[in-house]
């Protein structure tokens, strides 16, 4: 069905009931913000019906044609602008809006709802009685559409409501008496499931737009109930995802009293999606709690999430570990603070003494301020729903052999590494306790002696054990006493062999003490070594009477030596064997004593090494288990069981963790940082390269020189993807070094000119930008000797963007020379510019010379007399250049720059005539563009690059 033709600005159009035709006529462009035309302009043009514009509006608003009603709904803002001056007409329009809101077509209702926020803004600006008009006519429409049967209309009403709340267009009375009651009704237990989920989402988003008292009194109780909703997990998931925003809205007191118990329940929810959502918002929740709650309740809760059976929960927890640690930050202990512009700064010592007097509450409040400077952590959203994991982690199908020879499952509570103990004879209190030997090593099974087909760094490092079972069979003599001696010898041989092998392994593990799993293994092996020695001694004491001058350790080796002699000479006569045994025993006492002393010293040294390394990781800023878990993120096995990019997340949050711990606890992170810096993934090294300058601010100059400079040097020789991170903040890092250390990098700067891909011109562009800043760090002689050559090379780059920024670098170098009264260096540099660019065989070089001269004049980087003496003659000589592009740049330099300076316009200046004569010549040039730039007056906001090659 077609409407009668309607004229829009004299153009006859036929409107049909098709949305495609609407698009063809371009009505999608005629929105409320269109300045050229109003959608409802046809209401002002007299038609054949002889109706007034208001009557015509009512006619089309209730037409049988859907398209007409859509046009009216879309153009309501224009209609109100036309009729708002008359109160009666305005009320009539508002009544039409209310009637139009009852339209049966969902598309009309959607169009109407999308127009309500801009209509409300217009009414607030133009109507003195806006609150009453909005509350009586428009607010009921918004609330009614929250329960509309059409999903698209409901979505539009939800967005409109949040927009109105955000713009503070809804009166506080309406919020308490109209908005909150309907949301509470929609989120009640007996409400429709779909409505309930949508209402919960609105409630969570409204909390940040309302006053704290209103949220606590009206919405907080319902939110707590919804967190425990046992019917729909979608409701709990929405609550968990927005938990941090709600905590921030109600403040610390209400959070600790009402929300923390609910948060504990959500973190233990049976659905993994809830626990994952809690892990993602953990930092926001921690911000609004006191230090005591953060340390006593949230920290153990977070440790549970890190060891969650579901891999997706563990992944989210490890990604949030660094941000959560940053909430423990205390500026008084870190010695740093965040400026208003977001940059890190070192707090003076006088301020530190004042800050130390702050109370615990003050320290909690400062956590938010200090953590604002920490990089925000990105959280990966999984698009694929993983299968639910039941009964803990899925078994890999591997089996292990315990100390009793039984085959058991290889489970280690989420840790991929299996502790493989080589101790064949261990003390009972070590073998079967099931205690946790170290971080990430907890297991309900006894210590595993051997595991096939399971990766273990311990198994990888240790050498294979010799098989001595056949040797023991050969040592069996005849007789009852021989059997007893053989039994004792076998026991002692086993103990001695075990002790020897343990010492070898402990020696090999010294180089890998930074691995938390190795540390746990060293603990177990140290205890097992002591147990094996004590066990063998105690067993032998019951069988033999000790000599008065022989120690227990000597007794062990003496008995072992006796048995070895007995078994090695059992073919000799008993008398001769006894004599040999006695002589050898007396002669070997001294050597055995030295061996025991050496073995005990090595054991003490290994034990001290382990405990010293453990002590170096201790601090009192954050709970130690959190730091241990963070340090374990560099374990390669974590990539297999948690996330392949877990090392990248560790590197991303390391500056925030370092800021929290402070430079006095840098020893806790040093090994981890070095491990990340040598990671095989370039993305991990790239992340560190982009933040090394921030870490240098945190650590200070001494620690930077000792620990960061070697890593920085390694990044300089890395891939371009890593080097770009160093290059972008090269100035920021170098300025933190001492002058002598900084000077060592002068020669290395030219290495940035070499890239893996020559087409990576942005790398050279960034180098030029950094060199402009770096100039202030070096004296003029160093600039001339090292940086001058780089600048000239960049000025000849193939890419114009690199050349243009390099010209500015050349100007800054000249300014450096003349500002420091190094005129000789400046003259030498100018002469090199003339030789290299003015007399260049390529026109691009000569054009570059014209641009450099223009920039020198505009920046006034050298005295005018120096410019006239050394640069102006070469510049004017370009007037006869055969390439028009060169003459164009010359015309711009003379017309827009030189003649704008007072020096070249002063009376009696002999060089003015030369410049004006050159311009007259260019004005009569054969090229049209040259004549244009030589004649046209300079614009106020003209740029130097509006004519580029």
N, C-alpha and C positions, 0 to 999 in steps of 0.2 A: 504494500500500500504506500503510495507516494503522497507527500504533503503538497499543498499549493506552493508555487514557487515563492521564495523569500529572497529579497534583495539585501546583500551585504555590501555596503558602500557602492551601490549601483551595479554589482555583479550578480546576475540572476543565478541561483543555485537551486537544484532539486535535491531534497533530502529523502533518502529511502531508509527503510528500517534495516540497515546493515552496518555493522561496525566497520567493515572494510571500506565502505563508501565514506564513512567519517574520516578515516585515515587518508583516503584519496584527496579529500577536500582540504586536508591540512589542519583539521581541528585539534589534532594532538598538540599542535604548537601554540594554540591559543589558550594557555592556562591563565591562572590568576595573576601571574607576574608579567603577562604580555603587555607591552606598552603601546603597541601599534593598533591593536584591535581587541574588542571585547567579544566574547562568545555570544552574549545576549544582546548584541547591538541591534538585532532585528526588532527588539521590543520598542525601539525609539522611532522606527520608520512606519508611517501610516500604511496600513494594508487595506485590502478590500473589505475586511470585517468592521472597519471603523471603530475599533475598540481602543480604550486607553492602554497605555503601557502596562499598568498594573493588572488590568483585566486580561490583557494578552498574556501576561506572565502566568496568571492562574489558569488560563485556557491550556497553555502548553505544558504546565506542570502536572496536569491531570489528563493529558491526552491519552488516547488509546495506543499511540505509537511509543514504543519503548525508547526509541532514539530521542524523541522530543523531551521526555522526562530526564534522560541522561544529560542532555544539553543544559537543562535548567539546573539540575543538581550540580553540574560542573561549574556553572556560571553564577552560583549564588553570591559569591563575594562581590562580583560586579553589580549584581542587583542591589545588594545592601548598600553599596557605595552610592548608588543613584537615589535610593529612597530613604536613606538614613536621616536626611535633613528634616523630613516631616514625620512627626511622631506617629500620626495615625497610619501613614503609609508603612512606616517601619514595623508597627505591630501587625499590620496585614501580611507583610512579607514573612515575619516570624511565624505566624499561624500557618502560612503556606508551607514553611519548612517543616513544621510539626506534622502536617498532613502528608507531606511528601515522604517523611520518615516511615510511614506505614505502607509504602509501596510494596506490592507483592513481588516485584522483580528484584533479585539479589544484587544485580549490577547497579541498579539505581540507588539502593541503600548503601552500597559500597562507595559509590561516587559521592554521595552526601556525607558519609562519615569522613572521607578523606579531606573534605573541604571545611570541616568543623574547626580544626586548630587555627588555620589562617583567618577564618571568620571571627573566632574568639579574640585573636590578636587585634584585628581591626576594630572590633567593638570596644575593646579595652582602651584603645587609643582615641576613639572618637565619641564614645557614648559615656556621659557622666554617670548614668545608672547601669553601667555594665554588669556589676555583680548580680543585680536583680534580674536583668534580662537573660543573662546566661544561665542563671540558676532556674528560672521559670521555663525557658524554652529549649535550650540546648543540652543542659545537663541530663535531663530525663532521657533524651535520645541516646546519649552515649551509654548510659547505664542499661537502657533497654536492649541495646545491641550486644551487650556482653552475654546475653542468653539467646541470641538469635540462632535459629536452626541452621543457618548457613555458615560454614566454617570461614569463608572469606570475609563475610561481614563481621564475624566475631574478631578475627585477626585485625581488621581495620579499626574496630572500636577499641581494642586493647592498645594498639599503637597510638590512637588518638588520646586515650585517657592518660597514658604515660607522658605523652608530649604536653598535654595540658598541665599535668602535675609538675613536669620539669620547668615549664615556663611560669609557674606560680600563677596560673590563671583560674584555679579553683579555690574558692574561699575555704578557710579552715573549718567553718561550720558545715559546709557541704561535704568536706572530707570525712568529718566525724559522723554526720547524720545520714549521709547518702552513699558515699563511696565505700567506706569501711563496712557498713552493715551488709550490703549486697555481696561484697567479697567474702565476708565471714559466712554468709548463707551459702554461697556457691562452694565454699571449701568445707562445709560441714560433713560429718560422716555419712549422712544419708543422701548427699548430693550426687548428681550424675558424675561418673568417673571422668569423662572428658572435660566437663565444666570444672571439676575439682583441680585437675592438673593445670588448666589455664589460669584458674584463680590463684593457685599457689605461686605460679610464675609471676603474676602481677603483684602479689603481696611482697614477694622477695625483692622485686625491682622498685616497689614503692617505698621501701624502708629508707633508701638513700635520699628520697625527695621530700620526706615528711619530717616534722619535728620529732626530737627524741622522746618527748613525753607522750605524744600520740602513738608512736610505734610501741612503746613499752606498755601502754594501757590497753590498746585495742588490738594490735597485731601480734605482739610477742607471745601471748598465751596460745593463740591458735597455731602459730609457727612451731612452738614446742610440741603441740599435739600432732601436727602433721609430720614432724620428724619421726614419730613413733607409729605412723600409720602402717598397720599390718596388712591392709588390703591391697594397696597399689604400691609397687616398688617405684613406679614413675614419680609418685609424689615425694617419696623419700629422696630420690635422686635429684629432683629439683631443689629440695631443701639443702642437700649436701653440696650441690654445685654453687649455691648462693650463700653458703653459711658465713663466709668471710664478710660479705657485704652487710649481712644482718648484724654480725658482731660489731662491725664498725659503726653501724647506725645506733645501736643501743648503748655502746660504751663499755668500759671495763667492768664496772660493778655488776650490771645485768648479765654480761657475758659469763662471768665466773659463777654467778648464782644460778642462772637458768640454762644457759646455752652449753656450757662445757659438759655437763652430764649428758645432754642429748648428743653432743659431738662424740663422746665416748661410745655411745650406743651405735651411732652411724659408722664409726671406724671398726666396729665389730659386727657389722651387718653381714648376714649370710650371702647377700648378693654382692659379687665382686665389683659391680659398677658403682655401688655406694662407697665402698672402701677406696676405690680409685678416685672418685670425686673428692673425698675427704683429703686424700693425699695431695691433690692438686691445689686445694685452698688452704693448706695447713699454714702457710706463711701468713695469710691474711688473718686467720684466727689467732695466731701467736702474737700478732701486733697488738691486739686489744686485751692481752692478759698481763698480769704482773709477772715479775721475774720468778717468783716462787712457783706459781702455777705452771709457768712455762718449763721450769726445770723439773718439778716433781710429777706433773701429770702429763703434759704434752710430750715431753721427751721419751718416756717409756712407751707411750702410745705410738709415737713415730717409729720407734725401734720395731714394734710389732708389725707396722705396715711394711717396713723394709724387708722383714722376713716373712711376708705374707705368702701363702701357698700359691696364689695366682701371680703369674709372671707380669700381667698388665698392671697390677697393683704395685708390685715391687718396682716396675719401671717408672711409674708416676711418682713413687716415693723417693727414689733416688734422684729424679729430676728436681724434686722440691727440697732435697736435703740441703743444698747450698743456700737457697733462700731462707729456709727455716733457721739455719745456723746464723744467718745475718741478723735475725731478730734478737739475738743475744748481744748485739753490739753495744758497747758503752764508750762514748767519746773520751771519757776520763782515763780509761785504760788503753785505748787505741792511740791516743795522742793526736787524733785527727778530727776534723769536722768538715761538714759540707757547707759550702758557701751558697748564697742565694741563687747564683747562676748554675749550681749543680756540680761545681768542680771541687776536687779534694784539696784541702789545705792543711798544713801542719799547725797544730795549736801551740801557741807560745807557752813557755814553762810557767809563767805567772798565771795564765788562765788554767793550766792543768791543776795547780795547787788549789784554785778556787773550785774547780769542777769536782775534785776528789771529796769535797765536803757535802756533795749532793746526797740526798737520801735515796733509798731504794726506789721509791716511787718516781723520783726525778730521773733516775737512771732508766727506768722503764719507759718514761715518756720520751726520753732522748733517743731511745732505740729507733723510733720511727724516723726521726730526723737524720740519724746517722745512716740508716739503711736506705734512705732515699737516693744516696749516691751509688748504691750497689746496682749493677746491671740487672734489669728485669729478666727473669728466667722464662724462656719460652717453653710451653708445655705441648707435647705432641698429642694430637687428637686421633684416636684410632677410628678409622671408618669401618673396619670390619669387626663384627662382634666375635670375639674369641669364644671358644667353647668353655663351659663351666668346668672348673677343676674340682674334683672331689677327692677327699681324703689326702690333701696335701699335694705336692708336686707329682707329676706323672713319673712313673718309674721308667728308667731307661732300659730295663731288661738286663742290667749287669748284675753280677753276683760276686761276692768277695768271700775270702776264707778268713775266719777269725782265729784267735790264738788256740782254740780248742780243735781246730781242723774242721769246723762245721761251715757249710756254705750259707751265707746270709745275704740279704739285699744290701746293695751299696747305697745307703741313704745318708745324707749329711745335712739335712735341714736347709736345703737351698744352696749349699756350697758345692761347686763342681769338683773341688779337689778332695780326694780321699786320703786321709792320713794313713800312710802305709808304714807300719812300725817293723823294723828289722830285728827287734829284740826277740830272740827265741826263748829266752828265759827271763821273764819279768816278774817283779814282785806282785803278789796277789792284790795288794791295795792299788796298784797301777793298772792291772789288767782289766778288771771287771767293774770298775766304779761307774762307768758311763758318764763321768763328769765332762764338762765342756773344756777341752784343752786350750781353747783360744777363740778369738773373734771369728765368727763364721764357721766354726768347726764342731759345733754341738751335734751330738747324735745320741740316740737311745741305744745303739748297739755298742758292744765293747770295742776297744781299739782294734782296728783291722790290721791284720798282719800282712796280707797280700791281696791284691785286687787285680784281676785280669781285665784287659781291654778298657780300663778306666784311666783317664788322663790324671797324672799327678806330677806336680813339679818336683816333689820329693823323689819319686821313683825315677824321674828323668835325670836327676843329678847324681844319685848314688850309684856306685859300681855294683855289679852282681856279686852275691855272696858265694864263697866257695863251698862246695859240697864235701863235707868231711865224714859223711856216714860210712864210706868204704874204709877210710883210714881207721875209724874206731873199731871196725870188725877185726882188723889185723892186730889190734892191741890186746886181744883177749888171751891171757896166760892160763895154764892148767891149774886146777886146784881151787878150793873154796876161797883161799886168801887171794888168789889171782882174780877171781870174779869180783871180790869186794874191791880190790885195788882198781880193777878196770872200771867199775861203776863210779868210784870216786874220781878217777882220771877223766871219765867221760863228762861228769858234771863240771869239773874244773875246766876242762877244755871248752865246753859250751859257754861257761861264764866268761872265760878269758877271750874266746873268739868273739862273743857278743860285745864285750867291752871294747875290744880292739876295733871292731867294725863301727861301733857307735862313735868312737873318737874320730875315725876317719870321716864319717858323715858330718859330724859337728864341724870338723875343720873345713869341709867343702861348703858348708852352709854359711860360713862367715861372710861371703861375698853377696849373699842374698837376704840379709837381715832386714831389708826394707819391705819384704813381702810379709804381710800379716800371717799367712798360712805357714811360712817358714818359721816365724817367731813361735807359733804354737807348737810346731814340730820340735824346735830346739828345747822348749820347755819339757815336753814329754820325754825326749831322748835324754836330757840331762837327768831327770828323775829316774829314768830307767837305768841309766849307767850307774848311778849311786846304788839303786836297789839291787842290781845284778852283782856288784862287788860285795855289798853287805850280805846278800843272800848266800853267796859262795863261801864267805868267811864264816858265817854262822853255822852252815851245814858242816864245814870241816872241823869246827871246834868241838862238835859232838863225837867225832870219830878219832881224834888224835890229841895227845897231850902235847902242849906247846913247850918248846925250850924257853928258858927264862929270859933269854936275851933276844928273842925273835918276835917281831911285831906281827899283828894279824895279817897285814898286807904281805909281809915276807913269808908268813906261813902259807898263804895261798899259792904264791909262786914257787915256794920250796916244795910243797906237796906236789904241785904240777910237774916240777922238774924231776922229783923222785919217781913219779909214775911214768913219766916219759922215759927215764933211764931204765926202769924196770921192764917196760914193754919193748924198748929198743935192744935190750941185751938178754932176752929170755932164752937164747940158745947157749949162753955161757953158763958156767957152773954157778951155783948159788953163792959160794964164798966170794968168787971174783966179782960177781954182779953187785954183792953188798959193798965190797971195797970201792968199786967204781962209783956207786951211788953216793957213798959217804963223802968221797973226795970231791966229787962234782958239786955236792950240796954245799960243802964248806967254802968252796972257791967262788960260788955264784951268789953268795949272800950280798956282798958289796954291790955287785952289778945290778942285782935285783932291787936293792934299796934305791939306787939311782934311778932305775926305770920307774919304780912306783912314784918317786918324788916328781919325776918329769910328767908322768901321766896325771897325777893330781894337780900339778901346776897348769897343765893344758886344760884340764876340766874346769878349774877355777877361772882360767882366762876366758874360756868359752862362755861359762855362766855369767861372768862379769860383763862380757861383751853383750850378751843378750839383755841383761838387766839394765845396763847403761843405755842401750838402744831403746828399751821400753821406757826408761825414765825420761829420755829426750822427747818423747811424744806426749808427756803429761803437761797439763795446764789446768787452770781453774776458771776459765772464761765461760766455757760451754761444757755440758756433760760429756765426759770422756767417751761413752759409747757412741755418741753422735760423731765425734771426731774420728773414732776408729772406723766407723762405717764409711765416712767420707774418704778417708785415706785408702780404704779398700776398693774404691771405685776405679783405681788404676790397675787392679788385678785383671789380667787378660781373661780369666775364667768368668768374670762378671759379664763380659760381652756375650758369653754363651748362654748364661742363665737369666740375664736381666734384659740388657739392651745392647745392641751392637754399637751404639753411639754413646755409651755411658761415659767413656773417657772424655768425649767432647763436652758433655754436661758438667763433668768435674772441672774441666779447664775453664768453662764459661763462668762458673760461679766461684772460681778460686780467688779472684780479687776481693769479692765480698767476704769470703771466709777469712782471708788474710786481714782485711780491715777489722773484722770482728775480733780476731785473736790479738791483733796488734803486733808491732814489730818485735816486741820482746818474746813472742811465741813463734817467731818465724821458723825456728828449728823444727817445729811440729810439721810444717808444710814443705820444708826444703826438699826432702827426698821425693815427695809426691810431685812437686813442680819439675824436678829434674827428670822424673820418669815420664811425665806428660810431654816435656820438651823433646824427648827422644822417641815419642810414640811413632809407630809405623804409619798411622793415618795422618795424612797431611792436614786434614780438617782440624785435628786436635792441635797440631802445631800452629796452624793459622789462627785459631782462637787465642792461643797464648800470645802470638805476635801482635795481635790487635790490642791487647790489654797490658803488655809489659810496661808501658809508660805509666799506667795507673798504679801498677804494683810497685814501681820504682818510687813513686810518691809516698806510698804506704811504708815502705821499708827504710827509706832514707838513703843518703849517699854512701854510707859505709857498707851496708848490706847489699846495696845495689852493685857497688864495685866488686864485691867479693862473690856474690851468688848470681846476679842477673847478667852482668856483662859477658861472662862466658856463654851463656845461653843466647844472649843477644847476638854475639858473634856467630854462633851457629845458625841463627835465623838468617843472617846476611848471606849465607851460602846455600840457603835452602831453595825450594821451588819458588817460582814467581808468585804462586798463590799464597805462600807463606811470607815471602819478602815484602809483598804489598802491604801487609799488616804492619811490619816494621817501618816501611817507608812513609806511610800515612801519618805516623806519629814520631818521625825521626827527630824533629826539632824538640818535641816534648821530652824525649828520652835523653838526648844529648845535653840539654840545658841542666839536667840534674847531676851530671858528672862533673868532676873536678876538671880544671882547665888542662892539666897535663894528660889526663885520661881521655878527655874529649879530643885533644889534638891527634891522638892516635888514629882517629877515624877519618882524617882528612884524605888520606890516600885511598881508603876503602870506598869513599863516596863514588868514585868513578866506576866501581863495579856495578852500580845500579844502571849504568848505560848498556850493560849486556843483559838481555832477557832471553828466556827460552823460546819466545815467539816474537820475531821482529815486528809483527803487525800489532803487537800490544802497545799501541802508542799512549794509552792512558797511563801506563807505568812511567813513561818519560815525562808526561805532563805533570804527574804527581811529584816527580823528582824536582822539576823546575819550581813548583810551588813551595816545596820544602826548602829548597836552596835559598829562596827569597827570605825565609824566616831564619835560616841557619846563619846568614851573613853576620848577624849581630853577635854570634858566639865566637867569632874568630877575628884576629887582627888583620889589617889591610895586607900585610905581607903574605900571610897564609892564604887569604882570598886570592891574591894575585898568583901565587904559586900553584894552588890546587883547584880552586873553584872557577877561575877564569876560563880554563880550557874546557871544562864541562859546559859552561854557559855558551861559549862560542859553538861548540858541537851541537847543542840543542837548537841554536838559532838556525842551523842548516838542516833541521829535521825534515823528513819527507812530508809530514803531516802539518798542515797550516796551524791547527790549534796548538800544537807544541811550539811552533815558531813564535806565535803571538805572545804566549806566556813567557817564552824565553827572552823576548825583547824587553819585557818588564824586568826580568832578572838582570839583564845587562845594565839597564838604567839604575837599578838598585846598587849594582857593583860600582858604577861611577860615583854615585852619591856617597858610598862608603869611603871611597878614596878621598874625595874632596872634603867630606865632613871631618876626616881625620888629618887634614892638611898634608895628604900624600899626593901632591900635585904631579910629581914625577911618575908615579904609578898610573895616575889617571891619564896623563898624556901618552904614555906607552900603550895603554889599553885603547885609547882613541885611535892611535896610529894603526893598531892591529885591526880595529873595526874598519878603518878606511881601506886597508889592503885586502881584507878578507871579503868585504861586502860591497864597498863602492866600486872596486875594480873587478868584481866578480864577473865571470863570463856568462853566467846565467842571470836572466832578468829578475828571478825571485830574490837573489842576493842583493841586487841593487835596490829593489823595492823594500827589502828589509832595512837597508841603510836609511832610506827616507823615513820609514816608520820609527826607527830608533831615534833619529834626529828630532822628529816631532815629539816623541815621548820625553826626550831630554829637555826640550823647551817647556813643555807643559808641566813637568814635575819640578823644573828649576833645580835639577840635581847638581849642576855645575854652574859656576859664575858665568854671567852673560859674556864678559870679555873673553873667557876661555872658549865658549861656544863659537863666538865670532872668529876667533883666531884659528881654531883647530877643526871645526866641523862645518861652518857655513860655506867656505869655498867649495868643498867637496859636494855639499848638498846642492848648491846652485849649479854645479856642473852637470847635474842630471837633467837640466832643461833640454839638452840635445839628445837625450836617450831615445833610441829608436822604438822602444816598446811603450805603447800608450799607458799600460798599467803602472809603469814606473812614474810617468809624468803626472798621472792622476794623484798618486801619493805625494808627489812633490807639490802639486797645487794645493792639496789639503793641508800639508805641513806649513806652507807659506801663508795661505789665506786664513786658516783657522787657528794657527798657533803663533807664528812669529809676529804677525801684525796685531795680535791681541795683547802682546806684552808691551809694557810702557817703554822698555829699552829701545824697541824698534819704532816707536812712534814719537820719540823725543826730537825736538828741533835741533838740527845741527849734527845729527848722527850720520856719519858718512856711509854707514851700511844700509840705511833705509832706502837710499836710491837704488842700490843693487837689488834689494828684495822687491821693490815696486817695479823695477824694470823687468825682473823675471816674471812677475805676475802679469804684466802687460803682454809679454811674449806668450805666456800660456793662454791668455784670453783670446789670442788669435791663432791658437793651435789648430791643426787640421783635424784633430779628433774632437768629436762633439762632447764626450764625457770630460775631457781635459778642460775644454772651454767652460763647461758647466761648473766644475768645482773651483775654477779660477775666478769665476764671476759671482757665483752665488754667495750670499751673506751667510755666515755661520749661524746654525740654529742654537737655541738655548740648551737643548738636551741632546745634541748630536753626539754620536759615538765614533770612536776611532776605527771601528771595524765594520762600518756600513758599506765598505767597498773592499772586499777581500778577494785574493786571488783564487 
